[in-house]
């Protein structure tokens, strides 16, 4: 498994756990655009009416691409919450924030 794959697996496990504990409160999609359509980040979520996106990176040194930065800016301008997850602490923070949304 690639380093980024390990981060994605951590996030996916955490999201599945939240979905299992709060049925119907969290919708998750991992779009695969294959270069077609509008760009998106790794995860697209709706957490109890909150729009959330997550982009995973293999480590804290790896930044967003220019296209990912533009997508992040557009999402945030529209009111979405965007997380960049690159290690256990950033994953834990994002997952706690998402769980707080579904508990409301």
Phi and psi restraints in degrees (range 20) as a CNS / XPLOR table:
assign (resid 1 and name C) (resid 2 and name N)
       (resid 2 and name CA) (resid 2 and name C) 1.0 -70.9 20.0 2
assign (resid 2 and name N) (resid 2 and name CA)
       (resid 2 and name C) (resid 3 and name N) 1.0 161.6 20.0 2
assign (resid 2 and name C) (resid 3 and name N)
       (resid 3 and name CA) (resid 3 and name C) 1.0 -58.2 20.0 2
assign (resid 3 and name N) (resid 3 and name CA)
       (resid 3 and name C) (resid 4 and name N) 1.0 -41.7 20.0 2
assign (resid 3 and name C) (resid 4 and name N)
       (resid 4 and name CA) (resid 4 and name C) 1.0 -68.3 20.0 2
assign (resid 4 and name N) (resid 4 and name CA)
       (resid 4 and name C) (resid 5 and name N) 1.0 -34.5 20.0 2
assign (resid 4 and name C) (resid 5 and name N)
       (resid 5 and name CA) (resid 5 and name C) 1.0 -60.5 20.0 2
assign (resid 5 and name N) (resid 5 and name CA)
       (resid 5 and name C) (resid 6 and name N) 1.0 -36.4 20.0 2
assign (resid 5 and name C) (resid 6 and name N)
       (resid 6 and name CA) (resid 6 and name C) 1.0 -65.6 20.0 2
assign (resid 6 and name N) (resid 6 and name CA)
       (resid 6 and name C) (resid 7 and name N) 1.0 -39.2 20.0 2
assign (resid 6 and name C) (resid 7 and name N)
       (resid 7 and name CA) (resid 7 and name C) 1.0 -66.2 20.0 2
assign (resid 7 and name N) (resid 7 and name CA)
       (resid 7 and name C) (resid 8 and name N) 1.0 -44.8 20.0 2
assign (resid 7 and name C) (resid 8 and name N)
       (resid 8 and name CA) (resid 8 and name C) 1.0 -60.4 20.0 2
assign (resid 8 and name N) (resid 8 and name CA)
       (resid 8 and name C) (resid 9 and name N) 1.0 -40.7 20.0 2
assign (resid 8 and name C) (resid 9 and name N)
       (resid 9 and name CA) (resid 9 and name C) 1.0 -62.7 20.0 2
assign (resid 9 and name N) (resid 9 and name CA)
       (resid 9 and name C) (resid 10 and name N) 1.0 -40.6 20.0 2
assign (resid 9 and name C) (resid 10 and name N)
       (resid 10 and name CA) (resid 10 and name C) 1.0 -62.1 20.0 2
assign (resid 10 and name N) (resid 10 and name CA)
       (resid 10 and name C) (resid 11 and name N) 1.0 -46.2 20.0 2
assign (resid 10 and name C) (resid 11 and name N)
       (resid 11 and name CA) (resid 11 and name C) 1.0 -64.9 20.0 2
assign (resid 11 and name N) (resid 11 and name CA)
       (resid 11 and name C) (resid 12 and name N) 1.0 -46.3 20.0 2
assign (resid 11 and name C) (resid 12 and name N)
       (resid 12 and name CA) (resid 12 and name C) 1.0 -60.7 20.0 2
assign (resid 12 and name N) (resid 12 and name CA)
       (resid 12 and name C) (resid 13 and name N) 1.0 -42.0 20.0 2
assign (resid 12 and name C) (resid 13 and name N)
       (resid 13 and name CA) (resid 13 and name C) 1.0 -61.6 20.0 2
assign (resid 13 and name N) (resid 13 and name CA)
       (resid 13 and name C) (resid 14 and name N) 1.0 -44.0 20.0 2
assign (resid 13 and name C) (resid 14 and name N)
       (resid 14 and name CA) (resid 14 and name C) 1.0 -64.1 20.0 2
assign (resid 14 and name N) (resid 14 and name CA)
       (resid 14 and name C) (resid 15 and name N) 1.0 -42.1 20.0 2
assign (resid 14 and name C) (resid 15 and name N)
       (resid 15 and name CA) (resid 15 and name C) 1.0 -66.1 20.0 2
assign (resid 15 and name N) (resid 15 and name CA)
       (resid 15 and name C) (resid 16 and name N) 1.0 -40.6 20.0 2
assign (resid 15 and name C) (resid 16 and name N)
       (resid 16 and name CA) (resid 16 and name C) 1.0 -62.6 20.0 2
assign (resid 16 and name N) (resid 16 and name CA)
       (resid 16 and name C) (resid 17 and name N) 1.0 -41.0 20.0 2
assign (resid 16 and name C) (resid 17 and name N)
       (resid 17 and name CA) (resid 17 and name C) 1.0 -61.0 20.0 2
assign (resid 17 and name N) (resid 17 and name CA)
       (resid 17 and name C) (resid 18 and name N) 1.0 -44.4 20.0 2
assign (resid 17 and name C) (resid 18 and name N)
       (resid 18 and name CA) (resid 18 and name C) 1.0 -62.4 20.0 2
assign (resid 18 and name N) (resid 18 and name CA)
       (resid 18 and name C) (resid 19 and name N) 1.0 -45.0 20.0 2
assign (resid 18 and name C) (resid 19 and name N)
       (resid 19 and name CA) (resid 19 and name C) 1.0 -59.9 20.0 2
assign (resid 19 and name N) (resid 19 and name CA)
       (resid 19 and name C) (resid 20 and name N) 1.0 -41.1 20.0 2
assign (resid 19 and name C) (resid 20 and name N)
       (resid 20 and name CA) (resid 20 and name C) 1.0 -65.2 20.0 2
assign (resid 20 and name N) (resid 20 and name CA)
       (resid 20 and name C) (resid 21 and name N) 1.0 -37.4 20.0 2
assign (resid 20 and name C) (resid 21 and name N)
       (resid 21 and name CA) (resid 21 and name C) 1.0 -84.5 20.0 2
assign (resid 21 and name N) (resid 21 and name CA)
       (resid 21 and name C) (resid 22 and name N) 1.0 -18.6 20.0 2
assign (resid 21 and name C) (resid 22 and name N)
       (resid 22 and name CA) (resid 22 and name C) 1.0 -134.8 20.0 2
assign (resid 22 and name N) (resid 22 and name CA)
       (resid 22 and name C) (resid 23 and name N) 1.0 69.1 20.0 2
assign (resid 22 and name C) (resid 23 and name N)
       (resid 23 and name CA) (resid 23 and name C) 1.0 -56.1 20.0 2
assign (resid 23 and name N) (resid 23 and name CA)
       (resid 23 and name C) (resid 24 and name N) 1.0 135.8 20.0 2
assign (resid 23 and name C) (resid 24 and name N)
       (resid 24 and name CA) (resid 24 and name C) 1.0 78.6 20.0 2
assign (resid 24 and name N) (resid 24 and name CA)
       (resid 24 and name C) (resid 25 and name N) 1.0 -0.7 20.0 2
assign (resid 24 and name C) (resid 25 and name N)
       (resid 25 and name CA) (resid 25 and name C) 1.0 -101.9 20.0 2
assign (resid 25 and name N) (resid 25 and name CA)
       (resid 25 and name C) (resid 26 and name N) 1.0 -7.2 20.0 2
assign (resid 25 and name C) (resid 26 and name N)
       (resid 26 and name CA) (resid 26 and name C) 1.0 -140.8 20.0 2
assign (resid 26 and name N) (resid 26 and name CA)
       (resid 26 and name C) (resid 27 and name N) 1.0 119.5 20.0 2
assign (resid 26 and name C) (resid 27 and name N)
       (resid 27 and name CA) (resid 27 and name C) 1.0 -105.9 20.0 2
assign (resid 27 and name N) (resid 27 and name CA)
       (resid 27 and name C) (resid 28 and name N) 1.0 131.4 20.0 2
assign (resid 27 and name C) (resid 28 and name N)
       (resid 28 and name CA) (resid 28 and name C) 1.0 -129.9 20.0 2
assign (resid 28 and name N) (resid 28 and name CA)
       (resid 28 and name C) (resid 29 and name N) 1.0 136.1 20.0 2
assign (resid 28 and name C) (resid 29 and name N)
       (resid 29 and name CA) (resid 29 and name C) 1.0 -139.7 20.0 2
assign (resid 29 and name N) (resid 29 and name CA)
       (resid 29 and name C) (resid 30 and name N) 1.0 139.4 20.0 2
assign (resid 29 and name C) (resid 30 and name N)
       (resid 30 and name CA) (resid 30 and name C) 1.0 -114.2 20.0 2
assign (resid 30 and name N) (resid 30 and name CA)
       (resid 30 and name C) (resid 31 and name N) 1.0 90.6 20.0 2
assign (resid 30 and name C) (resid 31 and name N)
       (resid 31 and name CA) (resid 31 and name C) 1.0 -68.4 20.0 2
assign (resid 31 and name N) (resid 31 and name CA)
       (resid 31 and name C) (resid 32 and name N) 1.0 143.5 20.0 2
assign (resid 31 and name C) (resid 32 and name N)
       (resid 32 and name CA) (resid 32 and name C) 1.0 -118.7 20.0 2
assign (resid 32 and name N) (resid 32 and name CA)
       (resid 32 and name C) (resid 33 and name N) 1.0 103.3 20.0 2
assign (resid 32 and name C) (resid 33 and name N)
       (resid 33 and name CA) (resid 33 and name C) 1.0 -87.5 20.0 2
assign (resid 33 and name N) (resid 33 and name CA)
       (resid 33 and name C) (resid 34 and name N) 1.0 -24.3 20.0 2
assign (resid 33 and name C) (resid 34 and name N)
       (resid 34 and name CA) (resid 34 and name C) 1.0 49.7 20.0 2
assign (resid 34 and name N) (resid 34 and name CA)
       (resid 34 and name C) (resid 35 and name N) 1.0 36.7 20.0 2
assign (resid 34 and name C) (resid 35 and name N)
       (resid 35 and name CA) (resid 35 and name C) 1.0 78.7 20.0 2
assign (resid 35 and name N) (resid 35 and name CA)
       (resid 35 and name C) (resid 36 and name N) 1.0 6.5 20.0 2
assign (resid 35 and name C) (resid 36 and name N)
       (resid 36 and name CA) (resid 36 and name C) 1.0 -112.4 20.0 2
assign (resid 36 and name N) (resid 36 and name CA)
       (resid 36 and name C) (resid 37 and name N) 1.0 147.2 20.0 2
assign (resid 36 and name C) (resid 37 and name N)
       (resid 37 and name CA) (resid 37 and name C) 1.0 76.3 20.0 2
assign (resid 37 and name N) (resid 37 and name CA)
       (resid 37 and name C) (resid 38 and name N) 1.0 -171.7 20.0 2
assign (resid 37 and name C) (resid 38 and name N)
       (resid 38 and name CA) (resid 38 and name C) 1.0 -69.8 20.0 2
assign (resid 38 and name N) (resid 38 and name CA)
       (resid 38 and name C) (resid 39 and name N) 1.0 144.1 20.0 2
assign (resid 38 and name C) (resid 39 and name N)
       (resid 39 and name CA) (resid 39 and name C) 1.0 -68.5 20.0 2
assign (resid 39 and name N) (resid 39 and name CA)
       (resid 39 and name C) (resid 40 and name N) 1.0 153.3 20.0 2
assign (resid 39 and name C) (resid 40 and name N)
       (resid 40 and name CA) (resid 40 and name C) 1.0 -144.3 20.0 2
assign (resid 40 and name N) (resid 40 and name CA)
       (resid 40 and name C) (resid 41 and name N) 1.0 170.1 20.0 2
assign (resid 40 and name C) (resid 41 and name N)
       (resid 41 and name CA) (resid 41 and name C) 1.0 -94.0 20.0 2
assign (resid 41 and name N) (resid 41 and name CA)
       (resid 41 and name C) (resid 42 and name N) 1.0 179.5 20.0 2
assign (resid 41 and name C) (resid 42 and name N)
       (resid 42 and name CA) (resid 42 and name C) 1.0 -61.8 20.0 2
assign (resid 42 and name N) (resid 42 and name CA)
       (resid 42 and name C) (resid 43 and name N) 1.0 -40.3 20.0 2
assign (resid 42 and name C) (resid 43 and name N)
       (resid 43 and name CA) (resid 43 and name C) 1.0 -125.2 20.0 2
assign (resid 43 and name N) (resid 43 and name CA)
       (resid 43 and name C) (resid 44 and name N) 1.0 139.9 20.0 2
assign (resid 43 and name C) (resid 44 and name N)
       (resid 44 and name CA) (resid 44 and name C) 1.0 -123.2 20.0 2
assign (resid 44 and name N) (resid 44 and name CA)
       (resid 44 and name C) (resid 45 and name N) 1.0 120.5 20.0 2
assign (resid 44 and name C) (resid 45 and name N)
       (resid 45 and name CA) (resid 45 and name C) 1.0 -130.5 20.0 2
assign (resid 45 and name N) (resid 45 and name CA)
       (resid 45 and name C) (resid 46 and name N) 1.0 153.0 20.0 2
assign (resid 45 and name C) (resid 46 and name N)
       (resid 46 and name CA) (resid 46 and name C) 1.0 -125.1 20.0 2
assign (resid 46 and name N) (resid 46 and name CA)
       (resid 46 and name C) (resid 47 and name N) 1.0 114.3 20.0 2
assign (resid 46 and name C) (resid 47 and name N)
       (resid 47 and name CA) (resid 47 and name C) 1.0 -112.5 20.0 2
assign (resid 47 and name N) (resid 47 and name CA)
       (resid 47 and name C) (resid 48 and name N) 1.0 93.4 20.0 2
assign (resid 47 and name C) (resid 48 and name N)
       (resid 48 and name CA) (resid 48 and name C) 1.0 51.9 20.0 2
assign (resid 48 and name N) (resid 48 and name CA)
       (resid 48 and name C) (resid 49 and name N) 1.0 50.9 20.0 2
assign (resid 48 and name C) (resid 49 and name N)
       (resid 49 and name CA) (resid 49 and name C) 1.0 82.4 20.0 2
assign (resid 49 and name N) (resid 49 and name CA)
       (resid 49 and name C) (resid 50 and name N) 1.0 2.4 20.0 2
assign (resid 49 and name C) (resid 50 and name N)
       (resid 50 and name CA) (resid 50 and name C) 1.0 -98.4 20.0 2
assign (resid 50 and name N) (resid 50 and name CA)
       (resid 50 and name C) (resid 51 and name N) 1.0 128.3 20.0 2
assign (resid 50 and name C) (resid 51 and name N)
       (resid 51 and name CA) (resid 51 and name C) 1.0 -84.2 20.0 2
assign (resid 51 and name N) (resid 51 and name CA)
       (resid 51 and name C) (resid 52 and name N) 1.0 129.0 20.0 2
assign (resid 51 and name C) (resid 52 and name N)
       (resid 52 and name CA) (resid 52 and name C) 1.0 -135.2 20.0 2
assign (resid 52 and name N) (resid 52 and name CA)
       (resid 52 and name C) (resid 53 and name N) 1.0 142.2 20.0 2
assign (resid 52 and name C) (resid 53 and name N)
       (resid 53 and name CA) (resid 53 and name C) 1.0 -129.6 20.0 2
assign (resid 53 and name N) (resid 53 and name CA)
       (resid 53 and name C) (resid 54 and name N) 1.0 147.5 20.0 2
assign (resid 53 and name C) (resid 54 and name N)
       (resid 54 and name CA) (resid 54 and name C) 1.0 -131.2 20.0 2
assign (resid 54 and name N) (resid 54 and name CA)
       (resid 54 and name C) (resid 55 and name N) 1.0 130.9 20.0 2
assign (resid 54 and name C) (resid 55 and name N)
       (resid 55 and name CA) (resid 55 and name C) 1.0 -114.2 20.0 2
assign (resid 55 and name N) (resid 55 and name CA)
       (resid 55 and name C) (resid 56 and name N) 1.0 127.6 20.0 2
assign (resid 55 and name C) (resid 56 and name N)
       (resid 56 and name CA) (resid 56 and name C) 1.0 -99.8 20.0 2
assign (resid 56 and name N) (resid 56 and name CA)
       (resid 56 and name C) (resid 57 and name N) 1.0 145.5 20.0 2
assign (resid 56 and name C) (resid 57 and name N)
       (resid 57 and name CA) (resid 57 and name C) 1.0 -133.2 20.0 2
assign (resid 57 and name N) (resid 57 and name CA)
       (resid 57 and name C) (resid 58 and name N) 1.0 154.2 20.0 2
assign (resid 57 and name C) (resid 58 and name N)
       (resid 58 and name CA) (resid 58 and name C) 1.0 -68.7 20.0 2
assign (resid 58 and name N) (resid 58 and name CA)
       (resid 58 and name C) (resid 59 and name N) 1.0 -23.8 20.0 2
assign (resid 58 and name C) (resid 59 and name N)
       (resid 59 and name CA) (resid 59 and name C) 1.0 -164.3 20.0 2
assign (resid 59 and name N) (resid 59 and name CA)
       (resid 59 and name C) (resid 60 and name N) 1.0 168.5 20.0 2
assign (resid 59 and name C) (resid 60 and name N)
       (resid 60 and name CA) (resid 60 and name C) 1.0 -64.5 20.0 2
assign (resid 60 and name N) (resid 60 and name CA)
       (resid 60 and name C) (resid 61 and name N) 1.0 -18.1 20.0 2
assign (resid 60 and name C) (resid 61 and name N)
       (resid 61 and name CA) (resid 61 and name C) 1.0 -80.4 20.0 2
assign (resid 61 and name N) (resid 61 and name CA)
       (resid 61 and name C) (resid 62 and name N) 1.0 -19.5 20.0 2
assign (resid 61 and name C) (resid 62 and name N)
       (resid 62 and name CA) (resid 62 and name C) 1.0 -88.1 20.0 2
assign (resid 62 and name N) (resid 62 and name CA)
       (resid 62 and name C) (resid 63 and name N) 1.0 118.2 20.0 2
assign (resid 62 and name C) (resid 63 and name N)
       (resid 63 and name CA) (resid 63 and name C) 1.0 -94.0 20.0 2
assign (resid 63 and name N) (resid 63 and name CA)
       (resid 63 and name C) (resid 64 and name N) 1.0 175.5 20.0 2
assign (resid 63 and name C) (resid 64 and name N)
       (resid 64 and name CA) (resid 64 and name C) 1.0 -71.4 20.0 2
assign (resid 64 and name N) (resid 64 and name CA)
       (resid 64 and name C) (resid 65 and name N) 1.0 149.3 20.0 2
assign (resid 64 and name C) (resid 65 and name N)
       (resid 65 and name CA) (resid 65 and name C) 1.0 -73.6 20.0 2
assign (resid 65 and name N) (resid 65 and name CA)
       (resid 65 and name C) (resid 66 and name N) 1.0 163.5 20.0 2
assign (resid 65 and name C) (resid 66 and name N)
       (resid 66 and name CA) (resid 66 and name C) 1.0 -55.5 20.0 2
assign (resid 66 and name N) (resid 66 and name CA)
       (resid 66 and name C) (resid 67 and name N) 1.0 -39.8 20.0 2
assign (resid 66 and name C) (resid 67 and name N)
       (resid 67 and name CA) (resid 67 and name C) 1.0 -65.7 20.0 2
assign (resid 67 and name N) (resid 67 and name CA)
       (resid 67 and name C) (resid 68 and name N) 1.0 -40.9 20.0 2
assign (resid 67 and name C) (resid 68 and name N)
       (resid 68 and name CA) (resid 68 and name C) 1.0 -66.0 20.0 2
assign (resid 68 and name N) (resid 68 and name CA)
       (resid 68 and name C) (resid 69 and name N) 1.0 -38.8 20.0 2
assign (resid 68 and name C) (resid 69 and name N)
       (resid 69 and name CA) (resid 69 and name C) 1.0 -61.4 20.0 2
assign (resid 69 and name N) (resid 69 and name CA)
       (resid 69 and name C) (resid 70 and name N) 1.0 -43.0 20.0 2
assign (resid 69 and name C) (resid 70 and name N)
       (resid 70 and name CA) (resid 70 and name C) 1.0 -64.5 20.0 2
assign (resid 70 and name N) (resid 70 and name CA)
       (resid 70 and name C) (resid 71 and name N) 1.0 -43.1 20.0 2
assign (resid 70 and name C) (resid 71 and name N)
       (resid 71 and name CA) (resid 71 and name C) 1.0 -62.7 20.0 2
assign (resid 71 and name N) (resid 71 and name CA)
       (resid 71 and name C) (resid 72 and name N) 1.0 -43.3 20.0 2
assign (resid 71 and name C) (resid 72 and name N)
       (resid 72 and name CA) (resid 72 and name C) 1.0 -59.9 20.0 2
assign (resid 72 and name N) (resid 72 and name CA)
       (resid 72 and name C) (resid 73 and name N) 1.0 -46.2 20.0 2
assign (resid 72 and name C) (resid 73 and name N)
       (resid 73 and name CA) (resid 73 and name C) 1.0 -60.2 20.0 2
assign (resid 73 and name N) (resid 73 and name CA)
       (resid 73 and name C) (resid 74 and name N) 1.0 -44.3 20.0 2
assign (resid 73 and name C) (resid 74 and name N)
       (resid 74 and name CA) (resid 74 and name C) 1.0 -62.9 20.0 2
assign (resid 74 and name N) (resid 74 and name CA)
       (resid 74 and name C) (resid 75 and name N) 1.0 -44.9 20.0 2
assign (resid 74 and name C) (resid 75 and name N)
       (resid 75 and name CA) (resid 75 and name C) 1.0 -62.4 20.0 2
assign (resid 75 and name N) (resid 75 and name CA)
       (resid 75 and name C) (resid 76 and name N) 1.0 -46.2 20.0 2
assign (resid 75 and name C) (resid 76 and name N)
       (resid 76 and name CA) (resid 76 and name C) 1.0 -65.3 20.0 2
assign (resid 76 and name N) (resid 76 and name CA)
       (resid 76 and name C) (resid 77 and name N) 1.0 -36.6 20.0 2
assign (resid 76 and name C) (resid 77 and name N)
       (resid 77 and name CA) (resid 77 and name C) 1.0 -63.5 20.0 2
assign (resid 77 and name N) (resid 77 and name CA)
       (resid 77 and name C) (resid 78 and name N) 1.0 -29.4 20.0 2
assign (resid 77 and name C) (resid 78 and name N)
       (resid 78 and name CA) (resid 78 and name C) 1.0 -88.3 20.0 2
assign (resid 78 and name N) (resid 78 and name CA)
       (resid 78 and name C) (resid 79 and name N) 1.0 0.5 20.0 2
assign (resid 78 and name C) (resid 79 and name N)
       (resid 79 and name CA) (resid 79 and name C) 1.0 101.4 20.0 2
assign (resid 79 and name N) (resid 79 and name CA)
       (resid 79 and name C) (resid 80 and name N) 1.0 3.9 20.0 2
assign (resid 79 and name C) (resid 80 and name N)
       (resid 80 and name CA) (resid 80 and name C) 1.0 -77.3 20.0 2
assign (resid 80 and name N) (resid 80 and name CA)
       (resid 80 and name C) (resid 81 and name N) 1.0 154.4 20.0 2
assign (resid 80 and name C) (resid 81 and name N)
       (resid 81 and name CA) (resid 81 and name C) 1.0 -97.3 20.0 2
assign (resid 81 and name N) (resid 81 and name CA)
       (resid 81 and name C) (resid 82 and name N) 1.0 129.1 20.0 2
assign (resid 81 and name C) (resid 82 and name N)
       (resid 82 and name CA) (resid 82 and name C) 1.0 -122.7 20.0 2
assign (resid 82 and name N) (resid 82 and name CA)
       (resid 82 and name C) (resid 83 and name N) 1.0 129.6 20.0 2
assign (resid 82 and name C) (resid 83 and name N)
       (resid 83 and name CA) (resid 83 and name C) 1.0 -114.4 20.0 2
assign (resid 83 and name N) (resid 83 and name CA)
       (resid 83 and name C) (resid 84 and name N) 1.0 139.2 20.0 2
assign (resid 83 and name C) (resid 84 and name N)
       (resid 84 and name CA) (resid 84 and name C) 1.0 -107.6 20.0 2
assign (resid 84 and name N) (resid 84 and name CA)
       (resid 84 and name C) (resid 85 and name N) 1.0 116.6 20.0 2
assign (resid 84 and name C) (resid 85 and name N)
       (resid 85 and name CA) (resid 85 and name C) 1.0 -110.3 20.0 2
assign (resid 85 and name N) (resid 85 and name CA)
       (resid 85 and name C) (resid 86 and name N) 1.0 123.5 20.0 2
assign (resid 85 and name C) (resid 86 and name N)
       (resid 86 and name CA) (resid 86 and name C) 1.0 -137.6 20.0 2
assign (resid 86 and name N) (resid 86 and name CA)
       (resid 86 and name C) (resid 87 and name N) 1.0 5.7 20.0 2
assign (resid 86 and name C) (resid 87 and name N)
       (resid 87 and name CA) (resid 87 and name C) 1.0 -168.8 20.0 2
assign (resid 87 and name N) (resid 87 and name CA)
       (resid 87 and name C) (resid 88 and name N) 1.0 -179.3 20.0 2
assign (resid 87 and name C) (resid 88 and name N)
       (resid 88 and name CA) (resid 88 and name C) 1.0 -63.3 20.0 2
assign (resid 88 and name N) (resid 88 and name CA)
       (resid 88 and name C) (resid 89 and name N) 1.0 -43.4 20.0 2
assign (resid 88 and name C) (resid 89 and name N)
       (resid 89 and name CA) (resid 89 and name C) 1.0 -62.7 20.0 2
assign (resid 89 and name N) (resid 89 and name CA)
       (resid 89 and name C) (resid 90 and name N) 1.0 -40.6 20.0 2
assign (resid 89 and name C) (resid 90 and name N)
       (resid 90 and name CA) (resid 90 and name C) 1.0 -71.4 20.0 2
assign (resid 90 and name N) (resid 90 and name CA)
       (resid 90 and name C) (resid 91 and name N) 1.0 -33.2 20.0 2
assign (resid 90 and name C) (resid 91 and name N)
       (resid 91 and name CA) (resid 91 and name C) 1.0 -65.8 20.0 2
assign (resid 91 and name N) (resid 91 and name CA)
       (resid 91 and name C) (resid 92 and name N) 1.0 -45.9 20.0 2
assign (resid 91 and name C) (resid 92 and name N)
       (resid 92 and name CA) (resid 92 and name C) 1.0 -60.8 20.0 2
assign (resid 92 and name N) (resid 92 and name CA)
       (resid 92 and name C) (resid 93 and name N) 1.0 -43.0 20.0 2
assign (resid 92 and name C) (resid 93 and name N)
       (resid 93 and name CA) (resid 93 and name C) 1.0 -61.4 20.0 2
assign (resid 93 and name N) (resid 93 and name CA)
       (resid 93 and name C) (resid 94 and name N) 1.0 -48.3 20.0 2
assign (resid 93 and name C) (resid 94 and name N)
       (resid 94 and name CA) (resid 94 and name C) 1.0 -62.2 20.0 2
assign (resid 94 and name N) (resid 94 and name CA)
       (resid 94 and name C) (resid 95 and name N) 1.0 -45.3 20.0 2
assign (resid 94 and name C) (resid 95 and name N)
       (resid 95 and name CA) (resid 95 and name C) 1.0 -65.9 20.0 2
assign (resid 95 and name N) (resid 95 and name CA)
       (resid 95 and name C) (resid 96 and name N) 1.0 -37.2 20.0 2
assign (resid 95 and name C) (resid 96 and name N)
       (resid 96 and name CA) (resid 96 and name C) 1.0 -65.0 20.0 2
assign (resid 96 and name N) (resid 96 and name CA)
       (resid 96 and name C) (resid 97 and name N) 1.0 -40.8 20.0 2
assign (resid 96 and name C) (resid 97 and name N)
       (resid 97 and name CA) (resid 97 and name C) 1.0 -63.2 20.0 2
assign (resid 97 and name N) (resid 97 and name CA)
       (resid 97 and name C) (resid 98 and name N) 1.0 -44.7 20.0 2
assign (resid 97 and name C) (resid 98 and name N)
       (resid 98 and name CA) (resid 98 and name C) 1.0 -64.1 20.0 2
assign (resid 98 and name N) (resid 98 and name CA)
       (resid 98 and name C) (resid 99 and name N) 1.0 -43.6 20.0 2
assign (resid 98 and name C) (resid 99 and name N)
       (resid 99 and name CA) (resid 99 and name C) 1.0 -63.3 20.0 2
assign (resid 99 and name N) (resid 99 and name CA)
       (resid 99 and name C) (resid 100 and name N) 1.0 -37.8 20.0 2
assign (resid 99 and name C) (resid 100 and name N)
       (resid 100 and name CA) (resid 100 and name C) 1.0 -61.3 20.0 2
assign (resid 100 and name N) (resid 100 and name CA)
       (resid 100 and name C) (resid 101 and name N) 1.0 -36.3 20.0 2
assign (resid 100 and name C) (resid 101 and name N)
       (resid 101 and name CA) (resid 101 and name C) 1.0 -64.6 20.0 2
assign (resid 101 and name N) (resid 101 and name CA)
       (resid 101 and name C) (resid 102 and name N) 1.0 -44.6 20.0 2
assign (resid 101 and name C) (resid 102 and name N)
       (resid 102 and name CA) (resid 102 and name C) 1.0 -73.3 20.0 2
assign (resid 102 and name N) (resid 102 and name CA)
       (resid 102 and name C) (resid 103 and name N) 1.0 -18.1 20.0 2
assign (resid 102 and name C) (resid 103 and name N)
       (resid 103 and name CA) (resid 103 and name C) 1.0 -79.9 20.0 2
assign (resid 103 and name N) (resid 103 and name CA)
       (resid 103 and name C) (resid 104 and name N) 1.0 -18.1 20.0 2
